Structures are given as C-alpha cells and as structure tokens.
Amino acid sequence: MLKYFRGKNLIFLILVIFLLLMIPKITGIIMLFFAAYVIACALNPFVVKLQKKFSRSAASAIAVLTSTLAVFALFVPIVMIAYKEIGAFIIGLPERIVAIITNLSNFSIFGHKLPEMISLDKVMNASPDVAQSLVNQSLTVTVGIFQVFVIIVALTMIIYYILADKKYLKDKFIEFFPPQYKEKASGILSEISRKVGGYVRTQILSMIAVGLMITVVLLVLGVDYAFLLGLVAGILDIIPLLGPTIALVAILLVAYQLGLVKIILIVAGFLIVQQLSNYIVRPILFGKFMQLHPLMIFLALFLSEQFLGFWGVILSPAIAAMICVLIDELYLAPINATATEGNSDE
C-alpha cells in the first residue's frame, strides 16, 4: 500500500480534491469550454475535408471563419427585415400603450374595475423611482453587452485552438490512462465527439424549422411583425420549455387587438408548431445526428437545469449524448459482451 503514497500520487490527489472543490465556483468557465468543444466537434468533419488541401491550422481557421460568415449570411437578411418591423413597432408603440391602458381601464374582475383595485396615485408616485432604476441599470446593461462580446471572441478563439490542436489535446488526454486502456479511451472520445458534434447541426436545423413555421402561421393569420416574431421564436427555441413560452407571450402582446377568434387560432397554430417540432422534427433530427431518445433529452434537461443553470439547459442534449456514450461503452457493452460469450460457451 505504501507504494501508492508517493509524492507524485499525493500531489495528484491533492489537485483532484482541489478541482472538485473549485468546480461549483468555475461552472461558468467549464460550460464555456464545453460549449466550445461542442461547436468544435460539429466543425471537425469540415476541417478533415479541408485538410486534403490545407494544413490543420489553416483548415481550422477557414472552418471557423466560414461558419461565422455563414451565420451572418443566414441571420443578417432576417434581421434586416426584422429591423424594419422593429422601427414600425417603435413608431406605433405609443398608440399600442394607449390601447392597452384603455383596455385595462375597462377591464373588471367580479364587478370591480381595475382602476378601483389599483391606486393610480401610488403608480404615479413610484414612476420616478422606476425611471431612476432604469437609468442606474443602463450602465450594467452596457457592461453586460461588452462582456457578451468578449465571451463571443473568447469562444471563437477556444474553438479554433481545439480544432487546430485536436491531435495534441487528444494525445495529452489519453496519457492519463494506463496503456491497456488507451485504445478504449481513444475510441470513447471519438464516439463522444461524433455524437456531440451532431448537437449543433441538429439545434440549428430545429431553430430554422420552428422560425419558418411560426412565421408562416403568423403571416396566414395576418399578425403584424410576423418575420420579427418568427425570428424571436426561432432563436428562443434553443431554450427548452421556457423559450417557446416567452415567444408565445411576445406574439400575444402584439396580436391581442385582433380579437378572441384570432388569438385562439394563433395559440392553436403555435401549439401545433411546437408539437410538430417536439414530436416530429426534433426526434428525427436528434435521432439521426445524435441517436438519442427524447426521454433522455428531457432527463438531461431537468438535471442540467438543476445543477448547471441556463447554459446547462441549452447544452443538455450534448451532455446527454456524452453520458449515454460513457454508459454504453463502460457498462452496457462489457455486460452484453460477457453475456454473449456465456451463451456461446453453452
């Protein structure tokens, strides 16, 4: 036993304990690197194809740059259309606010009108405090936007280095395993990369499908700002459960003046799109690219939200793919192989 208590082993044990204690405090950094790893896995097949003509570094740079330009090429036309609708929305916003206030003034609950239940004097007295609070928060919002920009730049650089130094990073990771397990570890890592890489492609296709279907529904029903609301619904689709709810609320706030029948049709159309996405589009895409059962996705969603927060929710399918590969390779495959050998001996 004493041979295991050497200096290197003790230092390694101390580092592992320290890392476990630090994990709750560096969850955001871990999720940033995991997100970069997921995107790098999605881009790796393109890098492999480009390596036939370029070096690994050049192929990685081309893949990252091309994917960035592709995202802009995809979203800029939609954003430009949405920009015009945002302008029209802002111009008509005062009129909409007046209409909302009028409707609220005439709204009654059990015979009592809303103004009788809410003191307008208190609301007016509180309005300066609200305005001051908004002014105070403006600096925080500005800092937040700058932080998002820094995160995007850092994420892009991390993706590039993961792609460019893929072999070096993989070899260093494999060094942590004993010689008899190196080949197994390499195979598991490759399988994880293949399944996790499918997450990005699947998510993008799912978001595009939802955005297009919502836009068509809103155009057919004559809802204003259909392209803008479709864009919002497509982007928010990346957040399971909560994202579609926020999108529906935004749509209803814009379309409430169309009447009860139109509102019912809008809600019904939205729910139909969500059902098509959840039970046809997403299962087909996730099944094709990631080979995941929907129940595993839901389980990963709830667990990731509980322990990892917002980014855990977004990356839950990729986390589920990684866990499924580990369970299959480390537990199910050996058991099934042993059972098969036992049956053959009989």
C-alpha positions in Angstrom: 0.0 0.0 0.0 2.9 2.4 0.8 4.0 2.4 -2.8 0.8 4.3 -3.8 1.6 7.1 -1.3 4.5 8.6 -3.3 5.0 12.3 -3.8 3.5 12.4 -7.3 0.4 10.4 -6.3 -0.2 12.7 -3.3 0.2 15.8 -5.4 -2.2 14.4 -8.0 -4.7 13.5 -5.3 -4.5 17.0 -3.8 -5.0 18.6 -7.2 -8.1 16.4 -7.8 -9.6 17.3 -4.4 -8.9 21.0 -5.1 -10.5 20.8 -8.5 -13.6 19.1 -7.1 -13.9 21.9 -4.5 -13.5 24.6 -7.2 -16.0 23.1 -9.7 -19.1 24.9 -8.2 -17.2 28.2 -8.4 -16.0 27.8 -12.0 -19.1 26.2 -13.5 -19.4 29.1 -16.0 -15.9 28.7 -17.3 -16.4 24.9 -17.6 -19.6 25.4 -19.6 -17.8 28.0 -21.9 -15.1 25.4 -22.7 -17.7 22.7 -23.1 -19.7 24.9 -25.5 -16.5 25.5 -27.5 -15.8 21.7 -27.5 -19.4 21.0 -28.8 -19.1 23.6 -31.6 -15.6 22.3 -32.5 -16.9 18.7 -32.7 -19.6 20.0 -35.2 -17.0 21.7 -37.3 -14.4 18.9 -37.2 -15.8 17.0 -40.2 -15.4 20.1 -42.4 -11.9 20.6 -41.1 -11.0 17.0 -42.0 -12.2 17.6 -45.6 -10.3 20.8 -45.8 -7.1 19.1 -44.6 -6.8 17.4 -48.0 -5.8 20.8 -49.4 -4.6 22.8 -46.4 -2.7 22.3 -43.2 -4.7 21.6 -40.0 -4.2 25.2 -38.7 -5.3 26.7 -42.0 -8.2 24.3 -42.3 -9.4 25.1 -38.8 -9.2 28.9 -39.4 -11.1 28.5 -42.7 -13.8 26.4 -41.0 -14.2 28.9 -38.1 -14.3 31.9 -40.4 -16.7 30.2 -42.9 -19.1 29.2 -40.2 -19.1 32.7 -38.7 -19.8 34.2 -42.1 -22.5 31.6 -42.7 -24.3 32.6 -39.5 -24.2 36.2 -40.5 -25.3 35.4 -44.1 -28.2 33.4 -42.6 -29.4 35.8 -40.0 -28.5 39.3 -41.4 -31.3 39.3 -44.1 -33.8 38.1 -41.5 -32.5 40.7 -39.0 -32.7 43.4 -41.7 -36.4 42.5 -42.3 -36.9 42.4 -38.6 -35.2 45.8 -38.2 -37.8 47.4 -40.4 -40.5 45.8 -38.4 -38.9 46.9 -35.1 -38.9 50.5 -36.5 -42.6 50.2 -37.3 -43.2 48.7 -33.9 -41.5 51.5 -32.1 -43.4 54.2 -34.1 -46.7 52.5 -33.3 -45.8 51.8 -29.7 -47.4 54.9 -28.1 -50.7 54.0 -29.8 -50.5 50.5 -28.5 -49.7 51.6 -25.0 -52.8 53.9 -25.0 -54.9 51.0 -26.3 -53.6 48.7 -23.6 -54.3 51.3 -20.9 -57.8 51.8 -22.2 -58.5 48.1 -22.2 -57.1 47.7 -18.7 -59.3 50.7 -17.5 -62.4 49.0 -18.8 -61.4 45.5 -17.5 -63.3 44.4 -14.5 -63.0 41.5 -12.0 -66.1 40.4 -10.2 -67.8 43.7 -11.0 -64.8 45.8 -9.9 -62.9 47.8 -12.5 -59.1 47.5 -12.4 -58.5 51.3 -11.6 -60.6 50.8 -8.5 -58.4 48.0 -7.3 -55.1 49.7 -8.1 -54.2 53.1 -6.8 -53.1 55.3 -9.7 -51.6 57.8 -7.3 -49.2 55.1 -6.0 -48.3 54.1 -9.5 -47.5 57.7 -10.5 -45.5 58.3 -7.3 -43.5 55.2 -8.0 -42.8 56.0 -11.6 -39.8 58.4 -10.8 -38.2 55.6 -8.8 -38.7 53.2 -11.7 -37.2 55.6 -14.1 -34.2 56.2 -11.9 -33.7 52.5 -11.5 -33.7 52.1 -15.3 -31.1 54.8 -15.6 -29.0 53.1 -13.0 -29.3 49.8 -14.8 -28.2 51.2 -18.1 -24.5 51.0 -17.1 -25.0 47.4 -16.0 -26.6 46.6 -19.4 -23.7 48.3 -21.3 -21.2 46.3 -19.3 -23.2 43.1 -19.9 -23.2 43.7 -23.7 -19.4 44.2 -23.6 -19.0 41.0 -21.6 -21.1 39.1 -24.1 -18.8 40.5 -26.9 -15.7 39.4 -25.0 -17.2 35.9 -24.4 -18.0 35.5 -28.1 -14.4 36.4 -29.1 -13.0 34.1 -26.4 -15.3 31.3 -27.5 -14.2 31.7 -31.2 -10.5 31.5 -30.2 -11.1 28.5 -28.0 -12.9 26.7 -30.8 -10.0 27.5 -33.2 -7.4 26.1 -30.8 -9.5 23.0 -30.1 -9.7 22.3 -33.8 -6.2 23.2 -34.7 -4.6 21.2 -31.9 -7.1 18.4 -31.8 -4.5 15.6 -32.1 -2.2 17.2 -29.5 -5.1 17.7 -27.0 -6.4 14.1 -27.6 -2.9 12.6 -27.1 -2.5 14.6 -23.8 -5.9 13.4 -22.6 -5.1 9.7 -23.5 -1.8 10.0 -21.4 -3.9 10.0 -18.2 -5.0 6.3 -18.9 -2.9 3.2 -18.3 -1.5 1.5 -21.5 -4.2 -1.2 -21.6 -7.0 1.4 -21.6 -5.6 3.9 -24.0 -7.2 2.4 -27.1 -10.5 2.1 -25.3 -10.3 5.7 -24.1 -9.5 6.9 -27.6 -12.5 5.1 -29.1 -14.8 6.5 -26.5 -13.5 10.0 -27.0 -14.1 9.7 -30.8 -17.6 8.4 -30.3 -18.4 11.3 -27.9 -17.1 13.8 -30.4 -19.2 12.3 -33.2 -22.4 12.4 -31.2 -21.8 15.7 -29.5 -20.9 17.3 -32.8 -24.4 16.4 -34.1 -25.9 18.6 -31.5 -25.0 21.9 -33.1 -26.2 20.9 -36.6 -29.4 19.5 -35.0 -30.1 22.6 -33.0 -29.6 25.0 -35.9 -31.9 23.0 -38.2 -34.5 22.8 -35.4 -34.4 26.6 -34.8 -34.7 27.3 -38.5 -37.7 24.9 -38.8 -39.5 26.5 -35.9 -38.8 30.0 -37.0 -40.1 29.4 -40.5 -43.3 27.5 -39.3 -44.1 30.3 -36.8 -43.6 33.0 -39.5 -45.9 31.2 -41.9 -48.6 30.8 -39.2 -48.4 34.5 -38.3 -48.4 35.6 -42.0 -51.5 33.5 -42.7 -53.3 34.9 -39.7 -52.4 38.5 -40.5 -50.3 39.2 -37.4 -48.1 42.3 -37.6 -44.3 41.9 -37.4 -44.5 38.2 -38.5 -40.9 38.0 -39.5 -39.7 39.6 -36.3 -41.8 37.3 -34.1 -40.7 34.3 -36.2 -37.1 35.2 -35.7 -37.6 35.6 -32.0 -39.4 32.2 -31.8 -36.7 30.5 -33.7 -33.9 32.0 -31.5 -35.7 31.2 -28.3 -36.3 27.6 -29.4 -32.7 27.0 -28.2 -34.1 27.2 -24.6 -36.3 24.2 -24.0 -39.8 24.8 -22.4 -39.1 28.4 -21.3 -38.1 29.7 -24.7 -41.4 28.8 -26.5 -43.4 30.2 -23.6 -41.6 33.6 -23.9 -42.1 33.6 -27.7 -45.8 32.9 -27.3 -46.2 35.7 -24.8 -44.5 38.2 -27.1 -46.7 37.1 -30.0 -49.9 37.6 -27.9 -48.8 41.0 -26.8 -48.5 42.1 -30.4 -51.7 40.3 -31.7 -54.1 40.9 -28.8 -56.1 43.5 -30.8 -57.0 41.0 -33.5 -59.9 39.6 -31.4 -60.6 36.5 -29.5 -61.0 34.2 -32.5 -57.6 35.2 -34.0 -56.0 34.8 -30.6 -57.3 31.3 -30.3 -56.1 30.5 -33.8 -52.7 32.0 -33.0 -52.4 29.9 -29.8 -53.6 26.8 -31.6 -51.2 27.4 -34.5 -48.3 28.0 -32.1 -49.1 24.8 -30.2 -49.3 22.8 -33.4 -45.9 24.1 -34.5 -44.5 23.1 -31.1 -46.0 19.6 -31.4 -44.6 19.2 -34.8 -41.2 20.4 -33.6 -41.2 18.2 -30.4 -42.6 15.0 -31.8 -41.5 15.0 -35.4 -38.8 17.5 -36.3 -36.6 17.3 -33.1 -36.9 13.5 -32.6 -36.0 12.9 -36.3 -33.1 15.3 -36.2 -31.8 14.2 -32.8 -32.3 10.5 -33.7 -30.3 11.0 -36.9 -27.5 13.2 -35.7 -27.2 12.1 -32.1 -29.1 8.8 -31.7 -30.8 10.0 -28.5 -34.3 9.0 -27.3 -36.5 12.0 -26.4 -36.8 10.8 -22.8 -33.1 11.0 -22.4 -33.2 14.6 -23.6 -35.9 15.5 -21.1 -34.0 13.9 -18.3 -30.8 15.7 -19.2 -32.7 18.9 -19.5 -34.1 18.8 -15.9 -30.9 17.6 -14.4 -28.8 20.2 -16.2 -31.1 23.0 -15.2 -30.9 21.9 -11.6 -27.1 21.7 -11.4 -25.8 23.9 -14.3 -28.3 26.6 -14.7 -29.1 28.4 -18.0 -26.2 27.0 -20.1 -26.9 23.6 -18.8 -30.4 23.8 -20.3 -29.1 24.9 -23.7 -26.3 22.2 -23.8 -28.4 19.4 -22.1 -28.7 17.3 -25.4 -24.9 17.4 -25.8 -24.4 16.4 -22.2 -26.9 13.6 -22.6 -25.0 12.3 -25.6 -21.8 12.3 -23.7 -23.3 10.5 -20.7 -25.0 7.9 -23.0 -21.7 7.1 -24.7 -19.9 6.6 -21.4 -22.7 4.3 -20.1 -22.8 2.3 -23.3 -19.0 1.9 -23.6 -18.1 1.4 -19.9 -21.1 -0.5 -18.6 -23.6 -1.9 -21.1 -21.1 -3.1 -23.8 -18.9 -5.1 -21.3 -22.1 -6.7 -19.7 -23.6 -7.6 -23.1 -20.2 -8.9 -24.3 -19.9 -11.2 -21.2 -23.5 -12.4 -21.7 -22.8 -13.2 -25.4 -19.7 -15.1 -24.5 -21.5 -17.1 -21.8 -24.3 -18.1 -24.3 -21.7 -19.1 -26.9 -19.9 -21.4 -24.4 -23.2 -23.1 -23.6 
